[in-house]
Amino acid sequence: MFTRPRATINLNAVVSNWRALHELTNGGEVAAVVKANAYGHGAEQVSTALLHAGCHRFFVATIDEAVELRAFLGRGPQILILDGVFDPDLPLAARHQLTPVLNSMLQVKAWASSPASDGHAAVIHIDTGMKRLGVPPSE
């Protein structure tokens, strides 16, 4: 009989790893990347455990993941969207207090000119050489 592999996630170990990294920063901010359902480990379970441990900044890939995570975590923590947002999703991001990571000048301009961005933070991702995502330093 064929059995499928299965992973058992130890949330105490996840929290312990986050705390160890947090201690190395001497009080600096350590974020959790929980995109793709926390890499298949369960975004709700992982992020909730980390939130209770003191993590207040979470990265996801898409706005759909961000809205879902906001439902789990409530209004307290910062949720950043690695893919950024474009026009149709700008009001949704603002309404759910989500922080877009802006990866191009097109996204920067769209965010800056949108009434939905008033009073809401965004992060500008600068391409540091991988040439995959981010605003080139020349821009």
N, CA, C and O atoms as CSV, one atom per row, in Angstrom:
chain,resi,resn,atom,element,x,y,z
A,1,MET,N,N,0.836,-1.177,0.000
A,1,MET,CA,C,0.000,0.000,0.000
A,1,MET,C,C,0.885,1.246,0.000
A,1,MET,O,O,1.872,1.322,0.732
A,2,PHE,N,N,0.518,2.219,-0.831
A,2,PHE,CA,C,1.268,3.472,-0.943
A,2,PHE,C,C,0.764,4.455,0.113
A,2,PHE,O,O,-0.443,4.668,0.233
A,3,THR,N,N,1.666,5.046,0.869
A,3,THR,CA,C,1.280,6.081,1.834
A,3,THR,C,C,1.903,7.408,1.413
A,3,THR,O,O,3.034,7.459,0.928
A,4,ARG,N,N,1.162,8.443,1.603
A,4,ARG,CA,C,1.643,9.776,1.248
A,4,ARG,C,C,2.485,10.335,2.386
A,4,ARG,O,O,2.221,10.074,3.560
A,5,PRO,N,N,3.501,11.107,2.021
A,5,PRO,CA,C,4.274,11.757,3.082
A,5,PRO,C,C,3.409,12.777,3.807
A,5,PRO,O,O,2.458,13.321,3.245
A,6,ARG,N,N,3.747,13.019,5.035
A,6,ARG,CA,C,2.977,13.964,5.820
A,6,ARG,C,C,3.925,14.705,6.748
A,6,ARG,O,O,4.862,14.125,7.296
A,7,ALA,N,N,3.670,15.973,6.911
A,7,ALA,CA,C,4.479,16.798,7.803
A,7,ALA,C,C,3.677,17.105,9.062
A,7,ALA,O,O,2.485,17.407,9.000
A,8,THR,N,N,4.339,17.022,10.177
A,8,THR,CA,C,3.731,17.418,11.432
A,8,THR,C,C,4.434,18.701,11.868
A,8,THR,O,O,5.654,18.724,12.031
A,9,ILE,N,N,3.664,19.756,12.054
A,9,ILE,CA,C,4.225,21.053,12.374
A,9,ILE,C,C,4.189,21.260,13.888
A,9,ILE,O,O,3.143,21.150,14.527
A,10,ASN,N,N,5.340,21.557,14.426
A,10,ASN,CA,C,5.460,21.835,15.852
A,10,ASN,C,C,5.416,23.350,16.022
A,10,ASN,O,O,6.420,24.030,15.811
A,11,LEU,N,N,4.260,23.875,16.400
A,11,LEU,CA,C,4.110,25.321,16.536
A,11,LEU,C,C,5.007,25.883,17.630
A,11,LEU,O,O,5.439,27.033,17.549
A,12,ASN,N,N,5.288,25.084,18.646
A,12,ASN,CA,C,6.222,25.543,19.683
A,12,ASN,C,C,7.608,25.768,19.097
A,12,ASN,O,O,8.299,26.705,19.497
A,13,ALA,N,N,8.024,24.932,18.164
A,13,ALA,CA,C,9.324,25.103,17.512
A,13,ALA,C,C,9.319,26.333,16.609
A,13,ALA,O,O,10.309,27.063,16.560
A,14,VAL,N,N,8.217,26.574,15.894
A,14,VAL,CA,C,8.104,27.764,15.055
A,14,VAL,C,C,8.244,29.014,15.923
A,14,VAL,O,O,9.000,29.925,15.586
A,15,VAL,N,N,7.520,29.054,17.034
A,15,VAL,CA,C,7.581,30.190,17.950
A,15,VAL,C,C,8.974,30.322,18.544
A,15,VAL,O,O,9.492,31.432,18.664
A,16,SER,N,N,9.579,29.217,18.912
A,16,SER,CA,C,10.935,29.240,19.472
A,16,SER,C,C,11.937,29.814,18.468
A,16,SER,O,O,12.815,30.592,18.839
A,17,ASN,N,N,11.804,29.433,17.212
A,17,ASN,CA,C,12.690,29.965,16.173
A,17,ASN,C,C,12.488,31.467,15.997
A,17,ASN,O,O,13.458,32.210,15.853
A,18,TRP,N,N,11.224,31.919,16.007
A,18,TRP,CA,C,10.943,33.346,15.883
A,18,TRP,C,C,11.550,34.107,17.062
A,18,TRP,O,O,12.166,35.157,16.879
A,19,ARG,N,N,11.375,33.577,18.262
A,19,ARG,CA,C,11.928,34.244,19.456
A,19,ARG,C,C,13.449,34.315,19.397
A,19,ARG,O,O,14.039,35.326,19.778
A,20,ALA,N,N,14.084,33.251,18.924
A,20,ALA,CA,C,15.551,33.254,18.817
A,20,ALA,C,C,16.014,34.338,17.849
A,20,ALA,O,O,16.977,35.050,18.135
A,21,LEU,N,N,15.346,34.469,16.716
A,21,LEU,CA,C,15.693,35.528,15.760
A,21,LEU,C,C,15.423,36.909,16.345
A,21,LEU,O,O,16.215,37.832,16.155
A,22,HIS,N,N,14.314,37.052,17.051
A,22,HIS,CA,C,13.963,38.328,17.665
A,22,HIS,C,C,15.031,38.744,18.687
A,22,HIS,O,O,15.415,39.912,18.752
A,23,GLU,N,N,15.495,37.795,19.466
A,23,GLU,CA,C,16.540,38.090,20.458
A,23,GLU,C,C,17.834,38.543,19.795
A,23,GLU,O,O,18.537,39.399,20.331
A,24,LEU,N,N,18.154,37.979,18.639
A,24,LEU,CA,C,19.376,38.366,17.924
A,24,LEU,C,C,19.333,39.816,17.438
A,24,LEU,O,O,20.381,40.410,17.185
A,25,THR,N,N,18.144,40.387,17.305
A,25,THR,CA,C,18.022,41.754,16.789
A,25,THR,C,C,18.059,42.805,17.894
A,25,THR,O,O,17.942,43.996,17.607
A,26,ASN,N,N,18.219,42.392,19.147
A,26,ASN,CA,C,18.211,43.327,20.277
A,26,ASN,C,C,16.965,44.207,20.278
A,26,ASN,O,O,17.056,45.425,20.436
A,27,GLY,N,N,15.813,43.591,20.103
A,27,GLY,CA,C,14.554,44.327,20.142
A,27,GLY,C,C,14.077,44.816,18.794
A,27,GLY,O,O,13.037,45.470,18.717
A,28,GLY,N,N,14.800,44.521,17.728
A,28,GLY,CA,C,14.365,44.917,16.392
A,28,GLY,C,C,13.172,44.097,15.951
A,28,GLY,O,O,12.788,43.127,16.605
A,29,GLU,N,N,12.603,44.494,14.853
A,29,GLU,CA,C,11.409,43.820,14.342
A,29,GLU,C,C,11.798,42.591,13.526
A,29,GLU,O,O,12.678,42.655,12.668
A,30,VAL,N,N,11.144,41.492,13.797
A,30,VAL,CA,C,11.309,40.266,13.016
A,30,VAL,C,C,9.930,39.892,12.495
A,30,VAL,O,O,9.005,39.661,13.274
A,31,ALA,N,N,9.800,39.835,11.199
A,31,ALA,CA,C,8.518,39.529,10.572
A,31,ALA,C,C,8.436,38.046,10.233
A,31,ALA,O,O,9.440,37.335,10.188
A,32,ALA,N,N,7.205,37.608,9.998
A,32,ALA,CA,C,6.968,36.225,9.576
A,32,ALA,C,C,6.413,36.247,8.159
A,32,ALA,O,O,5.520,37.035,7.851
A,33,VAL,N,N,6.934,35.396,7.309
A,33,VAL,CA,C,6.419,35.235,5.955
A,33,VAL,C,C,5.512,34.006,5.990
A,33,VAL,O,O,5.964,32.885,6.220
A,34,VAL,N,N,4.227,34.247,5.754
A,34,VAL,CA,C,3.243,33.166,5.851
A,34,VAL,C,C,2.467,33.008,4.545
A,34,VAL,O,O,1.311,32.585,4.539
A,35,LYS,N,N,3.128,33.357,3.439
A,35,LYS,CA,C,2.470,33.222,2.134
A,35,LYS,C,C,2.274,31.750,1.804
A,35,LYS,O,O,2.911,30.872,2.387
A,36,ALA,N,N,1.380,31.501,0.858
A,36,ALA,CA,C,1.084,30.132,0.411
A,36,ALA,C,C,0.697,29.235,1.585
A,36,ALA,O,O,1.201,28.125,1.750
A,37,ASN,N,N,-0.241,29.780,2.408
A,37,ASN,CA,C,-0.724,29.032,3.569
A,37,ASN,C,C,0.431,28.664,4.499
A,37,ASN,O,O,0.529,27.537,4.984
A,38,ALA,N,N,1.301,29.647,4.732
A,38,ALA,CA,C,2.496,29.445,5.567
A,38,ALA,C,C,3.316,28.278,5.012
A,38,ALA,O,O,3.748,27.382,5.737
A,39,TYR,N,N,3.509,28.335,3.690
A,39,TYR,CA,C,4.255,27.290,2.977
A,39,TYR,C,C,3.675,25.899,3.248
A,39,TYR,O,O,4.394,24.910,3.392
A,40,GLY,N,N,2.344,25.872,3.310
A,40,GLY,CA,C,1.648,24.603,3.503
A,40,GLY,C,C,1.547,24.160,4.950
A,40,GLY,O,O,1.077,23.057,5.229
A,41,HIS,N,N,1.983,25.010,5.875
A,41,HIS,CA,C,1.970,24.640,7.292
A,41,HIS,C,C,0.721,25.125,8.027
A,41,HIS,O,O,0.516,24.794,9.195
A,42,GLY,N,N,-0.113,25.910,7.341
A,42,GLY,CA,C,-1.332,26.427,7.964
A,42,GLY,C,C,-1.160,27.866,8.412
A,42,GLY,O,O,-0.689,28.120,9.520
A,43,ALA,N,N,-1.534,28.803,7.568
A,43,ALA,CA,C,-1.329,30.226,7.869
A,43,ALA,C,C,-2.065,30.647,9.134
A,43,ALA,O,O,-1.523,31.409,9.935
A,44,GLU,N,N,-3.280,30.169,9.327
A,44,GLU,CA,C,-4.037,30.569,10.513
A,44,GLU,C,C,-3.336,30.095,11.785
A,44,GLU,O,O,-3.178,30.864,12.733
A,45,GLN,N,N,-2.923,28.844,11.804
A,45,GLN,CA,C,-2.302,28.288,12.999
A,45,GLN,C,C,-0.926,28.922,13.261
A,45,GLN,O,O,-0.621,29.309,14.389
A,46,VAL,N,N,-0.105,29.024,12.213
A,46,VAL,CA,C,1.245,29.563,12.373
A,46,VAL,C,C,1.193,31.035,12.764
A,46,VAL,O,O,1.861,31.448,13.712
A,47,SER,N,N,0.409,31.826,12.045
A,47,SER,CA,C,0.378,33.258,12.336
A,47,SER,C,C,-0.254,33.547,13.695
A,47,SER,O,O,0.195,34.458,14.391
A,48,THR,N,N,-1.269,32.808,14.087
A,48,THR,CA,C,-1.880,33.012,15.391
A,48,THR,C,C,-0.888,32.694,16.507
A,48,THR,O,O,-0.794,33.434,17.486
A,49,ALA,N,N,-0.157,31.606,16.363
A,49,ALA,CA,C,0.856,31.250,17.370
A,49,ALA,C,C,1.939,32.328,17.453
A,49,ALA,O,O,2.371,32.696,18.546
A,50,LEU,N,N,2.373,32.828,16.307
A,50,LEU,CA,C,3.404,33.867,16.302
A,50,LEU,C,C,2.879,35.185,16.858
A,50,LEU,O,O,3.604,35.895,17.555
A,51,LEU,N,N,1.635,35.516,16.557
A,51,LEU,CA,C,1.037,36.733,17.098
A,51,LEU,C,C,1.017,36.674,18.625
A,51,LEU,O,O,1.372,37.649,19.287
A,52,HIS,N,N,0.612,35.552,19.177
A,52,HIS,CA,C,0.578,35.395,20.636
A,52,HIS,C,C,1.977,35.450,21.243
A,52,HIS,O,O,2.138,35.797,22.413
A,53,ALA,N,N,2.982,35.109,20.447
A,53,ALA,CA,C,4.373,35.165,20.923
A,53,ALA,C,C,4.966,36.569,20.828
A,53,ALA,O,O,6.038,36.834,21.373
A,54,GLY,N,N,4.260,37.474,20.131
A,54,GLY,CA,C,4.756,38.844,20.034
A,54,GLY,C,C,5.097,39.314,18.641
A,54,GLY,O,O,5.536,40.454,18.482
A,55,CYS,N,N,4.918,38.494,17.625
A,55,CYS,CA,C,5.169,38.909,16.248
A,55,CYS,C,C,4.020,39.807,15.801
A,55,CYS,O,O,2.850,39.456,15.957
A,56,HIS,N,N,4.363,40.971,15.244
A,56,HIS,CA,C,3.324,41.915,14.838
A,56,HIS,C,C,3.443,42.343,13.380
A,56,HIS,O,O,2.807,43.310,12.960
A,57,ARG,N,N,4.252,41.626,12.611
A,57,ARG,CA,C,4.406,41.962,11.188
A,57,ARG,C,C,4.454,40.660,10.399
A,57,ARG,O,O,5.267,39.777,10.673
A,58,PHE,N,N,3.551,40.559,9.397
A,58,PHE,CA,C,3.412,39.345,8.601
A,58,PHE,C,C,3.415,39.697,7.116
A,58,PHE,O,O,2.787,40.671,6.702
A,59,PHE,N,N,4.113,38.912,6.331
A,59,PHE,CA,C,4.150,39.065,4.882
A,59,PHE,C,C,3.378,37.927,4.229
A,59,PHE,O,O,3.492,36.768,4.626
A,60,VAL,N,N,2.586,38.285,3.215
A,60,VAL,CA,C,1.907,37.317,2.361
A,60,VAL,C,C,2.197,37.697,0.916
A,60,VAL,O,O,2.776,38.753,0.663
A,61,ALA,N,N,1.811,36.868,-0.022
A,61,ALA,CA,C,2.089,37.160,-1.434
A,61,ALA,C,C,1.002,38.010,-2.067
A,61,ALA,O,O,1.308,38.963,-2.784
A,62,THR,N,N,-0.246,37.692,-1.823
A,62,THR,CA,C,-1.336,38.306,-2.583
A,62,THR,C,C,-2.333,39.004,-1.665
A,62,THR,O,O,-2.366,38.774,-0.456
A,63,ILE,N,N,-3.134,39.853,-2.272
A,63,ILE,CA,C,-4.166,40.541,-1.490
A,63,ILE,C,C,-5.194,39.556,-0.946
A,63,ILE,O,O,-5.712,39.758,0.152
A,64,ASP,N,N,-5.499,38.500,-1.686
A,64,ASP,CA,C,-6.446,37.500,-1.181
A,64,ASP,C,C,-5.917,36.853,0.092
A,64,ASP,O,O,-6.666,36.665,1.052
A,65,GLU,N,N,-4.636,36.511,0.106
A,65,GLU,CA,C,-4.032,35.945,1.319
A,65,GLU,C,C,-4.075,36.962,2.457
A,65,GLU,O,O,-4.311,36.598,3.609
A,66,ALA,N,N,-3.847,38.230,2.136
A,66,ALA,CA,C,-3.826,39.274,3.159
A,66,ALA,C,C,-5.194,39.462,3.797
A,66,ALA,O,O,-5.301,39.574,5.018
A,67,VAL,N,N,-6.234,39.498,2.981
A,67,VAL,CA,C,-7.594,39.664,3.504
A,67,VAL,C,C,-7.947,38.475,4.395
A,67,VAL,O,O,-8.532,38.647,5.465
A,68,GLU,N,N,-7.595,37.291,3.958
A,68,GLU,CA,C,-7.857,36.085,4.751
A,68,GLU,C,C,-7.098,36.136,6.074
A,68,GLU,O,O,-7.651,35.808,7.124
A,69,LEU,N,N,-5.837,36.545,6.024
A,69,LEU,CA,C,-5.026,36.619,7.242
A,69,LEU,C,C,-5.577,37.686,8.192
A,69,LEU,O,O,-5.583,37.490,9.407
A,70,ARG,N,N,-6.037,38.805,7.645
A,70,ARG,CA,C,-6.634,39.854,8.487
A,70,ARG,C,C,-7.820,39.291,9.257
A,70,ARG,O,O,-8.019,39.636,10.422
A,71,ALA,N,N,-8.609,38.429,8.622
A,71,ALA,CA,C,-9.755,37.816,9.302
A,71,ALA,C,C,-9.301,36.964,10.479
A,71,ALA,O,O,-9.976,36.928,11.507
A,72,PHE,N,N,-8.169,36.278,10.346
A,72,PHE,CA,C,-7.642,35.443,11.434
A,72,PHE,C,C,-7.075,36.288,12.562
A,72,PHE,O,O,-7.314,36.012,13.737
A,73,LEU,N,N,-6.313,37.334,12.193
A,73,LEU,CA,C,-5.490,38.050,13.170
A,73,LEU,C,C,-6.128,39.310,13.729
A,73,LEU,O,O,-5.651,39.842,14.731
A,74,GLY,N,N,-7.186,39.799,13.113
A,74,GLY,CA,C,-7.781,41.033,13.583
A,74,GLY,C,C,-6.991,42.250,13.118
A,74,GLY,O,O,-6.118,42.142,12.257
A,75,ARG,N,N,-7.300,43.392,13.686
A,75,ARG,CA,C,-6.746,44.669,13.208
A,75,ARG,C,C,-5.358,44.992,13.739
A,75,ARG,O,O,-4.737,45.931,13.239
A,76,GLY,N,N,-4.847,44.283,14.704
A,76,GLY,CA,C,-3.594,44.659,15.355
A,76,GLY,C,C,-2.331,44.587,14.520
A,76,GLY,O,O,-1.656,45.605,14.365
A,77,PRO,N,N,-1.985,43.446,13.981
A,77,PRO,CA,C,-0.684,43.325,13.316
A,77,PRO,C,C,-0.657,43.947,11.928
A,77,PRO,O,O,-1.690,44.109,11.277
A,78,GLN,N,N,0.544,44.289,11.494
A,78,GLN,CA,C,0.731,44.785,10.126
A,78,GLN,C,C,0.815,43.583,9.187
A,78,GLN,O,O,1.536,42.620,9.451
A,79,ILE,N,N,0.071,43.657,8.097
A,79,ILE,CA,C,0.103,42.614,7.079
A,79,ILE,C,C,0.554,43.268,5.786
A,79,ILE,O,O,-0.086,44.195,5.292
A,80,LEU,N,N,1.664,42.778,5.240
A,80,LEU,CA,C,2.257,43.348,4.032
A,80,LEU,C,C,2.065,42.398,2.864
A,80,LEU,O,O,2.187,41.182,3.007
A,81,ILE,N,N,1.759,42.978,1.694
A,81,ILE,CA,C,1.474,42.191,0.494
A,81,ILE,C,C,2.674,42.278,-0.437
A,81,ILE,O,O,2.919,43.328,-1.031
A,82,LEU,N,N,3.421,41.194,-0.572
A,82,LEU,CA,C,4.647,41.193,-1.360
A,82,LEU,C,C,4.426,41.522,-2.830
A,82,LEU,O,O,5.290,42.137,-3.455
A,83,ASP,N,N,3.291,41.127,-3.394
A,83,ASP,CA,C,3.009,41.404,-4.801
A,83,ASP,C,C,2.511,42.818,-5.039
A,83,ASP,O,O,2.269,43.196,-6.185
A,84,GLY,N,N,2.351,43.615,-3.978
A,84,GLY,CA,C,1.805,44.952,-4.128
A,84,GLY,C,C,0.337,44.892,-4.493
A,84,GLY,O,O,-0.292,43.837,-4.409
A,85,VAL,N,N,-0.208,46.035,-4.903
A,85,VAL,CA,C,-1.604,46.086,-5.327
A,85,VAL,C,C,-1.738,47.012,-6.527
A,85,VAL,O,O,-0.928,47.918,-6.722
A,86,PHE,N,N,-2.759,46.777,-7.318
A,86,PHE,CA,C,-3.079,47.609,-8.466
A,86,PHE,C,C,-4.472,48.200,-8.285
A,86,PHE,O,O,-5.172,47.866,-7.330
A,87,ASP,N,N,-4.867,49.065,-9.187
A,87,ASP,CA,C,-6.076,49.870,-9.077
A,87,ASP,C,C,-7.296,49.159,-8.504
A,87,ASP,O,O,-7.859,49.662,-7.532
A,88,PRO,N,N,-7.740,48.029,-9.038
A,88,PRO,CA,C,-9.002,47.498,-8.511
A,88,PRO,C,C,-8.920,47.115,-7.032
A,88,PRO,O,O,-9.941,47.098,-6.344
A,89,ASP,N,N,-7.721,46.807,-6.536
A,89,ASP,CA,C,-7.583,46.327,-5.163
A,89,ASP,C,C,-7.138,47.397,-4.174
A,89,ASP,O,O,-7.027,47.115,-2.981
A,90,LEU,N,N,-6.880,48.620,-4.641
A,90,LEU,CA,C,-6.423,49.673,-3.739
A,90,LEU,C,C,-7.433,49.947,-2.616
A,90,LEU,O,O,-7.029,50.006,-1.454
A,91,PRO,N,N,-8.722,50.116,-2.912
A,91,PRO,CA,C,-9.681,50.346,-1.821
A,91,PRO,C,C,-9.779,49.154,-0.857
A,91,PRO,O,O,-9.948,49.337,0.348
A,92,LEU,N,N,-9.672,47.947,-1.394
A,92,LEU,CA,C,-9.719,46.748,-0.550
A,92,LEU,C,C,-8.540,46.734,0.415
A,92,LEU,O,O,-8.710,46.432,1.596
A,93,ALA,N,N,-7.353,47.056,-0.074
A,93,ALA,CA,C,-6.165,47.104,0.778
A,93,ALA,C,C,-6.335,48.142,1.879
A,93,ALA,O,O,-6.018,47.880,3.039
A,94,ALA,N,N,-6.830,49.306,1.523
A,94,ALA,CA,C,-7.025,50.359,2.518
A,94,ALA,C,C,-8.088,49.962,3.543
A,94,ALA,O,O,-7.904,50.164,4.743
A,95,ARG,N,N,-9.183,49.406,3.072
A,95,ARG,CA,C,-10.289,49.029,3.964
A,95,ARG,C,C,-9.841,48.010,5.007
A,95,ARG,O,O,-10.295,48.052,6.150
A,96,HIS,N,N,-8.963,47.104,4.626
A,96,HIS,CA,C,-8.505,46.055,5.537
A,96,HIS,C,C,-7.183,46.411,6.226
A,96,HIS,O,O,-6.576,45.570,6.889
A,97,GLN,N,N,-6.747,47.652,6.065
A,97,GLN,CA,C,-5.493,48.118,6.667
A,97,GLN,C,C,-4.326,47.193,6.320
A,97,GLN,O,O,-3.604,46.713,7.194
A,98,LEU,N,N,-4.168,46.961,5.031
A,98,LEU,CA,C,-3.090,46.129,4.513
A,98,LEU,C,C,-2.021,47.034,3.936
A,98,LEU,O,O,-2.325,48.110,3.420
A,99,THR,N,N,-0.781,46.611,4.020
A,99,THR,CA,C,0.335,47.419,3.546
A,99,THR,C,C,0.896,46.803,2.276
A,99,THR,O,O,1.460,45.710,2.322
A,100,PRO,N,N,0.753,47.480,1.140
A,100,PRO,CA,C,1.327,46.930,-0.091
A,100,PRO,C,C,2.836,47.151,-0.137
A,100,PRO,O,O,3.343,48.177,0.315
A,101,VAL,N,N,3.528,46.184,-0.684
A,101,VAL,CA,C,4.943,46.328,-1.015
A,101,VAL,C,C,4.968,46.677,-2.495
A,101,VAL,O,O,4.670,45.838,-3.345
A,102,LEU,N,N,5.325,47.916,-2.797
A,102,LEU,CA,C,5.258,48.415,-4.169
A,102,LEU,C,C,6.535,48.036,-4.904
A,102,LEU,O,O,7.637,48.392,-4.486
A,103,ASN,N,N,6.373,47.305,-6.012
A,103,ASN,CA,C,7.495,46.696,-6.724
A,103,ASN,C,C,7.862,47.374,-8.027
A,103,ASN,O,O,8.812,46.959,-8.691
A,104,SER,N,N,7.137,48.398,-8.403
A,104,SER,CA,C,7.415,49.089,-9.664
A,104,SER,C,C,6.965,50.537,-9.524
A,104,SER,O,O,6.176,50.872,-8.640
A,105,MET,N,N,7.473,51.387,-10.403
A,105,MET,CA,C,7.034,52.774,-10.388
A,105,MET,C,C,5.555,52.867,-10.746
A,105,MET,O,O,4.863,53.777,-10.287
A,106,LEU,N,N,5.068,51.942,-11.554
A,106,LEU,CA,C,3.642,51.916,-11.878
A,106,LEU,C,C,2.813,51.727,-10.604
A,106,LEU,O,O,1.814,52.418,-10.405
A,107,GLN,N,N,3.223,50.801,-9.749
A,107,GLN,CA,C,2.512,50.593,-8.494
A,107,GLN,C,C,2.667,51.796,-7.566
A,107,GLN,O,O,1.707,52.196,-6.907
A,108,VAL,N,N,3.868,52.377,-7.508
A,108,VAL,CA,C,4.097,53.550,-6.659
A,108,VAL,C,C,3.167,54.689,-7.072
A,108,VAL,O,O,2.519,55.306,-6.227
A,109,LYS,N,N,3.105,54.963,-8.373
A,109,LYS,CA,C,2.257,56.052,-8.869
A,109,LYS,C,C,0.775,55.760,-8.631
A,109,LYS,O,O,0.020,56.657,-8.256
A,110,ALA,N,N,0.359,54.520,-8.845
A,110,ALA,CA,C,-1.044,54.163,-8.622
A,110,ALA,C,C,-1.411,54.345,-7.150
A,110,ALA,O,O,-2.471,54.886,-6.837
A,111,TRP,N,N,-0.555,53.905,-6.266
A,111,TRP,CA,C,-0.812,54.031,-4.830
A,111,TRP,C,C,-0.825,55.507,-4.426
A,111,TRP,O,O,-1.718,55.946,-3.701
A,112,ALA,N,N,0.156,56.262,-4.891
A,112,ALA,CA,C,0.271,57.674,-4.510
A,112,ALA,C,C,-0.912,58.504,-5.005
A,112,ALA,O,O,-1.296,59.476,-4.355
A,113,SER,N,N,-1.489,58.136,-6.137
A,113,SER,CA,C,-2.572,58.932,-6.700
A,113,SER,C,C,-3.964,58.434,-6.300
A,113,SER,O,O,-4.968,59.050,-6.659
A,114,SER,N,N,-4.029,57.353,-5.578
A,114,SER,CA,C,-5.324,56.794,-5.202
A,114,SER,C,C,-5.841,57.431,-3.914
A,114,SER,O,O,-5.108,57.521,-2.929
A,115,PRO,N,N,-7.095,57.871,-3.915
A,115,PRO,CA,C,-7.681,58.365,-2.661
A,115,PRO,C,C,-7.675,57.296,-1.569
A,115,PRO,O,O,-7.679,57.624,-0.383
A,116,ALA,N,N,-7.665,56.024,-1.961
A,116,ALA,CA,C,-7.672,54.932,-0.984
A,116,ALA,C,C,-6.387,54.878,-0.174
A,116,ALA,O,O,-6.367,54.300,0.913
A,117,SER,N,N,-5.304,55.477,-0.689
A,117,SER,CA,C,-4.025,55.394,0.019
A,117,SER,C,C,-3.881,56.464,1.098
A,117,SER,O,O,-2.949,56.401,1.900
A,118,ASP,N,N,-4.777,57.435,1.134
A,118,ASP,CA,C,-4.671,58.521,2.114
A,118,ASP,C,C,-4.602,57.972,3.535
A,118,ASP,O,O,-5.508,57.273,3.988
A,119,GLY,N,N,-3.526,58.295,4.222
A,119,GLY,CA,C,-3.361,57.862,5.598
A,119,GLY,C,C,-2.914,56.431,5.768
A,119,GLY,O,O,-2.817,55.956,6.899
A,120,HIS,N,N,-2.637,55.728,4.689
A,120,HIS,CA,C,-2.223,54.331,4.767
A,120,HIS,C,C,-0.776,54.188,4.311
A,120,HIS,O,O,-0.346,54.844,3.363
A,121,ALA,N,N,-0.048,53.346,4.979
A,121,ALA,CA,C,1.366,53.135,4.670
A,121,ALA,C,C,1.545,52.213,3.479
A,121,ALA,O,O,0.674,51.408,3.149
A,122,ALA,N,N,2.684,52.351,2.852
A,122,ALA,CA,C,3.132,51.420,1.812
A,122,ALA,C,C,4.643,51.280,1.975
A,122,ALA,O,O,5.292,52.123,2.593
A,123,VAL,N,N,5.183,50.223,1.421
A,123,VAL,CA,C,6.616,49.968,1.435
A,123,VAL,C,C,7.086,49.934,-0.009
A,123,VAL,O,O,6.447,49.306,-0.853
A,124,ILE,N,N,8.184,50.595,-0.300
A,124,ILE,CA,C,8.740,50.539,-1.643
A,124,ILE,C,C,9.879,49.522,-1.639
A,124,ILE,O,O,10.844,49.649,-0.885
A,125,HIS,N,N,9.748,48.526,-2.486
A,125,HIS,CA,C,10.767,47.485,-2.626
A,125,HIS,C,C,11.788,47.963,-3.653
A,125,HIS,O,O,11.445,48.216,-4.808
A,126,ILE,N,N,13.018,48.082,-3.234
A,126,ILE,CA,C,14.105,48.487,-4.119
A,126,ILE,C,C,14.824,47.226,-4.612
A,126,ILE,O,O,15.207,46.373,-3.812
A,127,ASP,N,N,14.999,47.116,-5.900
A,127,ASP,CA,C,15.745,45.992,-6.471
A,127,ASP,C,C,17.206,46.135,-6.071
A,127,ASP,O,O,17.869,47.104,-6.440
A,128,THR,N,N,17.693,45.177,-5.327
A,128,THR,CA,C,19.080,45.230,-4.853
A,128,THR,C,C,20.018,44.391,-5.711
A,128,THR,O,O,21.156,44.132,-5.321
A,129,GLY,N,N,19.544,43.970,-6.870
A,129,GLY,CA,C,20.436,43.264,-7.775
A,129,GLY,C,C,19.927,41.947,-8.300
A,129,GLY,O,O,20.518,41.393,-9.227
A,130,MET,N,N,18.856,41.422,-7.744
A,130,MET,CA,C,18.352,40.137,-8.234
A,130,MET,C,C,17.596,40.295,-9.549
A,130,MET,O,O,17.432,39.326,-10.290
A,131,LYS,N,N,17.138,41.500,-9.839
A,131,LYS,CA,C,16.416,41.817,-11.066
A,131,LYS,C,C,15.148,40.978,-11.215
A,131,LYS,O,O,14.756,40.611,-12.322
A,132,ARG,N,N,14.525,40.686,-10.092
A,132,ARG,CA,C,13.294,39.924,-10.114
A,132,ARG,C,C,12.109,40.817,-9.787
A,132,ARG,O,O,11.154,40.905,-10.559
A,133,LEU,N,N,12.174,41.463,-8.662
A,133,LEU,CA,C,11.133,42.386,-8.245
A,133,LEU,C,C,11.790,43.621,-7.675
A,133,LEU,O,O,12.927,43.575,-7.205
A,134,GLY,N,N,11.074,44.717,-7.719
A,134,GLY,CA,C,11.554,45.925,-7.074
A,134,GLY,C,C,11.825,47.046,-8.045
A,134,GLY,O,O,12.075,46.830,-9.230
A,135,VAL,N,N,11.770,48.253,-7.509
A,135,VAL,CA,C,12.033,49.450,-8.276
A,135,VAL,C,C,13.543,49.571,-8.446
A,135,VAL,O,O,14.270,49.508,-7.455
A,136,PRO,N,N,14.034,49.741,-9.667
A,136,PRO,CA,C,15.476,49.909,-9.849
A,136,PRO,C,C,15.955,51.177,-9.126
A,136,PRO,O,O,15.241,52.180,-9.118
A,137,PRO,N,N,17.135,51.149,-8.528
A,137,PRO,CA,C,17.639,52.323,-7.816
A,137,PRO,C,C,17.673,53.576,-8.693
A,137,PRO,O,O,17.539,54.691,-8.187
A,138,SER,N,N,17.846,53.400,-9.976
A,138,SER,CA,C,17.890,54.557,-10.875
A,138,SER,C,C,16.548,55.299,-10.949
A,138,SER,O,O,16.508,56.470,-11.325
A,139,GLU,N,N,15.462,54.627,-10.593
A,139,GLU,CA,C,14.139,55.261,-10.618
A,139,GLU,C,C,13.811,55.870,-9.290
A,139,GLU,O,O,12.737,56.448,-9.125
